[in-house]
């Protein structure tokens, strides 16, 4: 995958990957993740810790780029969004477009729009979509050099 998503240094010690299919991933300093793909295209990323900011163009057909974390799966519908993995929680924030979020073992799925976020923990309670306060949005984006 390295050849399809060359890496460059970004602001505030972030790493920026620009994939040939238009996908842009900004990784927080120290983020642990693995990019997955086939046929030269990035199809998903497995994020173990810290945060990623993703800008994914709409994919043809039913192909949807996904971020897999220990607590959640976030599938894009052509958008810009951030995923933050902490010890026992994954947080997803949508900046543009729409993102579907669910737990890996199933259960209810929520679809987030611009300015909406969800915190996913290992429990079984339904996922609750919330509008994030500006301070929380700014803090996450600052970690990503935005």
N, C-alpha and C positions, 0 to 999 in steps of 0.2 A: 504493500500500500504506500510505502514512502514515496515512490516515484509519482503517484497520482495526487498526493497531498504534500507538496514541499513545505517545509517549516521555515519560519523566520522569527526573529525576535520582535516582540511587540512592546508597547509602553508598560511601565511598572513591572518589569520582569515577566510579562506574559509571553506565551508562545502562540504564534498564529499559523494555522495550517490552511492553505488555499488549495482546494481540490479542483481537478480539471472539470468536474461537473457543476461547478459554481458554488459548492458548499464551502463555507468559511467557518473555522472553529477557532475561537480564542480561548486558550487554556490559562487558568490562574496559575501563578508560580507554584510549583510543587504538586499540581494536579496529577493524579494517577489514572490513566485511561488507556484503552487499547482500541484502535480503529479497526473495524471489520469491513470486508468488501469482497466483491467478485467481479470478474470481467473488467477490471480497472476502475470500478466505481466504488465509492464509499457507501455502504448500506446501513451501518450502525456503529455506535461507539459504546464500549463497556466502560463506565465511569465508576471508579472505586472510591475516590476521595477528592475533595475540593470542588471547584466550579468550572464550568464551560459555558461560553456564550456561543450560540450557533446561529448561523444565517444560512438557511437551506432553501434553495429555490424549489418550486413545485416540481415534483418528479412525474414522468410520464406514467400513465396507467395507474396501477394500484401500488406502485413502489413508494414506500414512505420511509424516510430516514428515521431511525430510532435511537434513543439513548436508553441503555439498560443500566440500572443501578441496583444495589441490593434490595431497595425498598420499592422501586417504581420502574415502569416502562413509559417513556414519553415518545409518542410518534407524531411527527410533523405533518402538517397539511400545507406546507409552503410558507415559511415564516422566519422570524427572528425571536429566539428565546434563550433563557439561561436555565441551567440545571446545577444545583449545588448539593453535594453529598457530604453530610456530616456523619458522626458516629452511628446514630440510630435513626436518621431522618434524611429524606431527600426532599428538596424544595424545587419547584418548577415555576418560573415566571415567564409570561409571554409579553413580548414587546410589540410584535406585529404578527398578524395572521392568527392561526389557530393551532393548538396542540392538544392531542388526546393523551390522558394520563390514567394509568391503572397500576395496580400491584402486579408483580410477576405471576402470582398464583391465581390471578383472576379477580373476581369481585366487580364492584361497580366501576365504570369508567366515567371520567369527567372530561369535558372539552373546554379548554381555557381560551379566552379571547384577549385582546390587548389590555394590559394593566392588571390582568388577573393572575393569581398564583394559587398553588396548593402545596401543603406540607404532607408528605407521605411517610408514615411510620410503620413499623412492622405489625401493628394491630389489625383488627378486623372492622373497625367502625367505618362508615361510609366516608369517602373523600369529600372534603368541604372546600369549595372554590371561594376565594376571598379576593377582594381588591386590596393590594398591598399598599401600605403607606409610603409616601415619597421617601422618607428616611431609610426604610428597608430597601427599597429599589436602588437608591443612590449608593448605599453601603455595598450591596452586591456588585453593582456595575463598577464601582471604584476598585474592587478587588480584581476586576477584569480589565482594568486600564481604560475604562469608558467614561 
